[in-house]
Amino acid sequence: MNIWRKSYRTYSIGLVIAWAIALFLIWRLRGVAHLETAALVCAGFFLGWLSATIARYVYPKQQGLLG
């Protein structure tokens, strides 16, 4: 179990689950009109997350300022 803790993959899966729950609750409680707005926010978030993930694997880790 410890292998799954504190990993980028686990954090990503948790975010997908959290967004799915949030979108489901918005759909059930507020209706489709609010769901469209929330879905756009969700899509923007995941585009940013995707670009950060790509950058994380493409660019090397930087060293500190002094080393």
MOZI-V445858 format. One record per backbone hydrogen bond with DSSP energy under -1.0 kcal/mol. NH is the residue of the N-H (numbers start at 0). CO is the residue of the C=O. E is the energy in kcal/mol with one decimal. If there is no record, write none. Layout:
nh->NH co->CO e->E
nh->NH co->CO e->E
This chain:
nh->3 co->0 e->-1.2
nh->10 co->6 e->-2.0
nh->11 co->7 e->-2.2
nh->12 co->8 e->-2.4
nh->13 co->9 e->-2.4
nh->14 co->10 e->-2.0
nh->15 co->11 e->-2.1
nh->16 co->12 e->-2.3
nh->17 co->13 e->-2.5
nh->18 co->14 e->-2.7
nh->19 co->15 e->-2.3
nh->20 co->16 e->-2.4
nh->21 co->17 e->-2.5
nh->22 co->18 e->-2.9
nh->23 co->19 e->-2.2
nh->24 co->20 e->-2.6
nh->25 co->21 e->-2.5
nh->26 co->22 e->-2.3
nh->27 co->23 e->-2.4
nh->28 co->24 e->-2.8
nh->29 co->25 e->-2.5
nh->30 co->25 e->-1.2
nh->34 co->30 e->-1.5
nh->35 co->31 e->-2.1
nh->37 co->33 e->-2.3
nh->38 co->34 e->-2.7
nh->39 co->35 e->-1.7
nh->40 co->36 e->-2.0
nh->41 co->37 e->-2.6
nh->42 co->38 e->-2.7
nh->43 co->39 e->-2.3
nh->44 co->40 e->-2.4
nh->45 co->41 e->-2.5
nh->46 co->42 e->-2.0
nh->47 co->43 e->-2.0
nh->48 co->44 e->-2.4
nh->49 co->45 e->-2.4
nh->50 co->46 e->-2.2
nh->51 co->47 e->-2.1
nh->52 co->48 e->-2.2
nh->53 co->49 e->-2.5
nh->54 co->50 e->-2.3
nh->55 co->51 e->-2.0
nh->56 co->52 e->-1.4
nh->57 co->53 e->-2.2
nh->58 co->54 e->-2.0
